[in-house]
Amino acid sequence: MDEDIEIVFKQSALKHGITEADIRWAFNTVEFDELIHGFENKYRLLGFNTKGNMIEVLYNLVNEHRVNVFHAFPCSDAFLKSLSKQE
């Protein structure tokens, strides 16, 4: 992640037990990052938490130096399988 990027956390981002540190680490260990189909400014990022487990992070771009994280949760097996089918 670009060190100039500020991450803003909505309280909803932390409701599944994912910490701010986990989310920051996911942005530093990005494996996949995409605009979610059907949305203008809703992105899904896959990265690792501080324990090495893959998590999904949903965010919006505020501007080129700031993102708004509104949801984070352990990565689902179903989503990982759907990615492998796309390749």
N, C-alpha and C positions, 0 to 999 in steps of 0.2 A: 504494500500500500504506500502511496505517496505520503511522506511524513507531513506534508502540508495539509492533508485532509483532516478536517475536524469531524468526529463522529458524535452526533447528538442521539441520545437514547430516550425513547418513549418508555414509560413504565411497562407497557405491554410487551416490550422486547424481553423482559426479564421474568415473565410469568411461568416459564417452563424450567426454571432453575439454571438457565444459561446466564453467566455473569458478564459484566462489561469487559472484564479481562479476556474472557472466552471470545467474545465478539471481536474485540480488537485483534486477537490472535488470528481469528478466521480471516480478517481482512489482510493480514500479513502472509497467510498460507493459502491463498485462493487457488482452488482447483477448477472452479467453474463460476462464471458470472454472466448473467444474461438479463435482458429486458424480458419481463414476463409477457407472453403473447396476449394481446387484447388490452394492454395498458400502456399509457404514454410515459409514465414515470414510476414504475414499480419493478424493482430488480430482485433477482434471487442470486445469492452468492453461496457457494459451498466452500467451506474451508475447515480447518481443524481447530478444536478448542484447545485449551492449555494442557489437557490430558491426552491429546492425540486422537480424539474421536471426531468424526466428521459431523458438522452442524450446518443447518440451513439458516441463512440470515436474509430477511426481507427488508428492503430499504428503498428510500426515495432519494433522488439527487435534489439538494436544496440549491446548490450552485457548484461551480467547479472546485471549490475548496471545502465543501460541507455535505455530509450525508445524514439522513434521518433514519435511524434503525427503529422499526416499529414491531418486529417480530423475530424471534430466534428460537430454534428447537432442534432436537437431535434429528439428523438426516434419516429419512425413511428409506427402508430397503426398496420399496416400490419405486420411489423416485430414482434411486441409483440404477435399478434395473431398466427404467425407461431411458436413462441416459445411455446405457450400453447398447440399447437397440438403435439409437440415433446414429451411432458411429459407423 
